[in-house]
Amino acid sequence: MSFFLKHLNLKKHFRIVYIIFLIPVLFMYSCNQDCDSEICPPPNSSAFYIRLQNEAGNELLTGPDKRYDTSNLLILARRQNQSNRDTISRVFITFKNKAGNADSIVSTGFSVSKNYAVYFLSLNGSVSDSFYFGYKPSTSECCDLSSYFLDKLNNADVTNVNLPVNYAIKK
């Protein structure tokens, strides 16, 4: 009879141990299942666009106040912990201005990367502006919600400028 009681007692302990190990495994499995069914928002864009304007707000890459040729506009960047500069691919996007006349708005765009410490705007062969970007790593239980932001322009702090953005620079 004592063998039978010992055997029942062992079964009881085995069940407790089994339940203690089974619950975390089921919990971990159910978390993965939730992520499989969750729809994540599209990744945040790292695009940064620049508009060059004079103090009156007129465009400097096109129109009657044009001062700069797009072929002489470059985006340069210095890699983290290095001193040399890379030329960054950029695009030009042309929009019709708000007044709706023939004058247009030209924006220069490029993609920001964590590999670079600072970006530079080069006009007619000389650097005129520097851009420092920050990176906000963020995740939900299942999704990557990380994003970039403009942190400084020419060493001056800039607040609440999340990418993507079309940023006007006065010249």
C-alpha positions in Angstrom: 0.0 0.0 0.0 2.8 2.4 0.8 4.3 1.8 -2.7 1.0 2.8 -4.2 0.8 6.0 -2.1 4.4 6.9 -3.0 3.6 6.3 -6.6 0.5 8.6 -6.4 2.6 11.2 -4.6 5.3 11.1 -7.4 2.6 11.4 -10.0 1.2 14.5 -8.2 4.7 16.1 -8.2 5.3 15.2 -11.8 2.0 16.9 -12.8 3.0 20.0 -10.9 6.5 20.1 -12.5 4.9 19.4 -15.9 2.4 22.3 -15.5 5.2 24.7 -14.3 7.2 24.0 -17.4 4.3 23.8 -19.8 2.8 27.2 -19.0 5.9 29.3 -20.1 6.3 27.2 -23.3 2.6 27.8 -24.2 2.9 31.5 -23.3 6.0 31.9 -25.6 4.3 30.0 -28.4 1.2 32.2 -28.1 3.3 35.4 -28.3 4.8 34.3 -31.6 1.3 33.5 -32.8 0.1 37.0 -32.0 3.0 38.5 -34.0 2.1 36.3 -37.0 -1.4 37.8 -37.0 -0.4 41.4 -36.2 -0.2 43.8 -39.1 2.7 46.2 -38.6 2.7 49.7 -40.1 5.0 50.4 -43.0 8.6 51.3 -41.8 9.2 55.0 -41.2 10.9 56.6 -44.1 14.5 58.0 -43.8 13.9 60.5 -46.6 15.0 64.1 -46.1 14.2 66.7 -48.7 15.6 70.3 -48.9 14.1 73.4 -50.4 16.4 76.3 -50.9 14.6 79.7 -50.6 15.6 83.3 -50.1 14.4 85.4 -47.2 11.2 86.3 -49.1 10.4 82.5 -49.5 11.1 82.4 -53.3 12.7 79.3 -54.7 16.5 79.4 -55.4 16.7 76.3 -57.6 14.1 77.4 -60.2 12.1 80.4 -61.3 13.0 84.1 -61.5 15.1 84.1 -58.3 17.1 81.0 -59.3 20.6 81.3 -57.8 21.9 77.7 -57.9 22.1 75.1 -60.6 21.0 71.6 -59.6 24.1 70.1 -61.3 26.3 72.0 -58.7 24.3 70.8 -55.7 25.8 67.8 -53.9 25.1 66.0 -50.7 28.2 64.8 -48.9 28.4 62.7 -45.7 31.1 61.7 -43.2 31.0 58.2 -41.9 30.9 57.4 -38.2 34.4 57.6 -36.7 36.0 58.6 -40.0 37.1 61.9 -41.6 36.6 61.3 -45.3 33.4 62.3 -47.0 31.2 60.3 -49.4 29.0 61.7 -52.1 25.4 60.6 -51.4 22.9 59.9 -54.1 20.2 62.5 -54.3 17.1 63.0 -56.2 15.3 66.2 -57.4 11.6 66.4 -57.2 9.7 69.2 -59.0 6.3 70.4 -57.8 4.0 73.2 -59.0 4.0 76.0 -56.5 0.9 76.9 -54.4 0.0 79.8 -56.6 -0.4 77.4 -59.5 1.5 79.4 -62.0 4.3 78.1 -64.2 6.9 78.6 -61.5 7.8 75.4 -59.7 9.3 74.2 -56.5 12.4 71.9 -56.6 13.3 69.7 -53.6 16.5 67.7 -53.3 16.1 64.5 -51.4 18.3 61.8 -50.0 18.0 58.9 -47.6 19.6 59.1 -44.1 21.6 56.2 -42.7 23.0 55.4 -39.2 26.3 54.8 -40.9 26.9 58.6 -41.3 27.6 61.1 -38.5 26.9 64.2 -40.4 25.6 65.3 -43.9 26.7 68.4 -45.8 25.0 70.5 -48.5 27.5 71.6 -51.1 26.5 74.4 -53.4 28.8 75.5 -56.3 31.7 73.5 -54.8 31.6 74.8 -51.2 29.9 73.3 -48.2 27.1 75.7 -47.0 25.1 73.7 -44.4 25.5 70.6 -42.2 22.8 68.3 -41.0 22.9 66.0 -38.0 20.3 63.3 -37.7 19.2 61.2 -34.8 17.8 57.7 -34.7 15.0 56.6 -32.3 15.0 52.8 -32.0 11.5 51.7 -31.0 9.7 48.4 -31.2 6.3 47.1 -30.2 6.0 43.5 -29.2 6.0 42.5 -32.8 6.9 45.6 -35.0 9.8 47.9 -35.7 8.7 51.5 -35.1 12.1 53.1 -35.3 12.5 56.5 -37.0 15.0 59.2 -37.9 14.8 62.9 -37.0 16.7 66.1 -37.9 18.6 66.9 -34.7 20.8 69.9 -35.7 21.2 72.2 -38.6 24.6 73.9 -38.7 25.2 73.0 -35.0 21.9 74.6 -34.0 19.3 72.4 -32.3 16.2 71.7 -34.3 13.1 70.3 -32.5 10.2 68.1 -33.6 11.4 67.5 -37.2 10.7 63.8 -37.9 11.5 62.2 -41.2 10.3 62.1 -43.9 10.1 65.9 -44.2 10.6 68.6 -46.9 12.7 71.2 -45.0 13.1 74.8 -46.3 16.5 76.4 -45.9 16.8 80.2 -46.2 19.8 81.5 -48.1 
